[in-house]
Amino acid sequence: RRVARITVCGKTALAKEVFGETLNESRDPDRPPERYTARYYLKFNFLEQAFDRLSEAGFRMAACSSTGTCAFAPEQGGPADDKIWTSYTEYVFCRD
């Protein structure tokens, strides 16, 4: 499934270990390796690629949460269209 942007949260060194050159650090470029960040995102837009990288690095999915909100008020009389919905899905991975 193609998504607009895949963000990465975690320790900088671990994110670099797992995602390598596909990690876009432009929003937090000077973060020390031992520090946590939630500002990185991936250069590709397919979840399967991210999941494959995590699996190859020994991670497993521990939890998943999803939300969907409507940005359009029904009383405005417009059609029900996918463009009026915004969604956010969070996947949590851990490594034993």
ABEGO torsion letter per residue (X at the ends): XBBABBBBBEBAAAAAAAAEAABBAAABAABBAABBBAABBBABABAAAAAAAAAAAGBBBABBBBBBBBABBAAAGBBBBAAABBBBBBBBBBBX
